[in-house]
Amino acid sequence: MSLGENKFEQAIYEYNLALNLNPALTEVQCRIAELYKAKGCDAQAIEHFNLAIKLKPHYVEAENNLANLLAHTAGSESQAAKLYEDSLEYAPDAFLIHFNYAMLLKRMPGKLKNARAELITVLKINPEFIPAQEALSRISPP
């Protein structure tokens, strides 16, 4: 086991200790999910993101992170889209969520117009966000 893997395992161990004392620590559920995601353990990451959302409905950070993971999981695109939509209902000015949602929509059949609208929203919120500018330039007008 490498030094980096040891740090992951140690962090996961310590987060689990905290969760054993209080499983309702939503931020800890989210942090452990992020660690599992970074480690490539998607099933465990999904489980902990879902627990965080169950404990704290409309937990925008957890919803967005889970949506990002599901957006790149075959067959889970619709679930990811729903999570982005839920997050944006509670954080309408979160330009990164709009951007992530746009990138998902761009890959979904028949959703290019929606992706374009999301990218325009991103640029209304943050006109200097270059990834959105570039993505929008690659999508032809409706």
PEURKA-V748481 format. One record per residue. N is the residue number from 1. RES is the residue in three letters. SS is DSSP state (@ for helix, = for strand, . for the rest). Layout:
n;res;ss
N;RES;SS
N;RES;SS
//
This chain:
n;res;ss
1;MET;.
2;SER;.
3;LEU;@
4;GLY;@
5;GLU;@
6;ASN;@
7;LYS;@
8;PHE;@
9;GLU;@
10;GLN;@
11;ALA;@
12;ILE;@
13;TYR;@
14;GLU;@
15;TYR;@
16;ASN;@
17;LEU;@
18;ALA;@
19;LEU;@
20;ASN;@
21;LEU;@
22;ASN;.
23;PRO;.
24;ALA;.
25;LEU;.
26;THR;@
27;GLU;@
28;VAL;@
29;GLN;@
30;CYS;@
31;ARG;@
32;ILE;@
33;ALA;@
34;GLU;@
35;LEU;@
36;TYR;@
37;LYS;@
38;ALA;@
39;LYS;@
40;GLY;.
41;CYS;.
42;ASP;@
43;ALA;@
44;GLN;@
45;ALA;@
46;ILE;@
47;GLU;@
48;HIS;@
49;PHE;@
50;ASN;@
51;LEU;@
52;ALA;@
53;ILE;@
54;LYS;@
55;LEU;@
56;LYS;.
57;PRO;.
58;HIS;.
59;TYR;.
60;VAL;@
61;GLU;@
62;ALA;@
63;GLU;@
64;ASN;@
65;ASN;@
66;LEU;@
67;ALA;@
68;ASN;@
69;LEU;@
70;LEU;@
71;ALA;@
72;HIS;.
73;THR;.
74;ALA;.
75;GLY;.
76;SER;.
77;GLU;@
78;SER;@
79;GLN;@
80;ALA;@
81;ALA;@
82;LYS;@
83;LEU;@
84;TYR;@
85;GLU;@
86;ASP;@
87;SER;@
88;LEU;@
89;GLU;@
90;TYR;@
91;ALA;.
92;PRO;.
93;ASP;.
94;ALA;.
95;PHE;@
96;LEU;@
97;ILE;@
98;HIS;@
99;PHE;@
100;ASN;@
101;TYR;@
102;ALA;@
103;MET;@
104;LEU;@
105;LEU;@
106;LYS;@
107;ARG;@
108;MET;.
109;PRO;.
110;GLY;.
111;LYS;.
112;LEU;@
113;LYS;@
114;ASN;@
115;ALA;@
116;ARG;@
117;ALA;@
118;GLU;@
119;LEU;@
120;ILE;@
121;THR;@
122;VAL;@
123;LEU;@
124;LYS;@
125;ILE;@
126;ASN;.
127;PRO;.
128;GLU;.
129;PHE;.
130;ILE;@
131;PRO;@
132;ALA;@
133;GLN;@
134;GLU;@
135;ALA;@
136;LEU;@
137;SER;@
138;ARG;@
139;ILE;.
140;SER;.
141;PRO;.
142;PRO;.
//
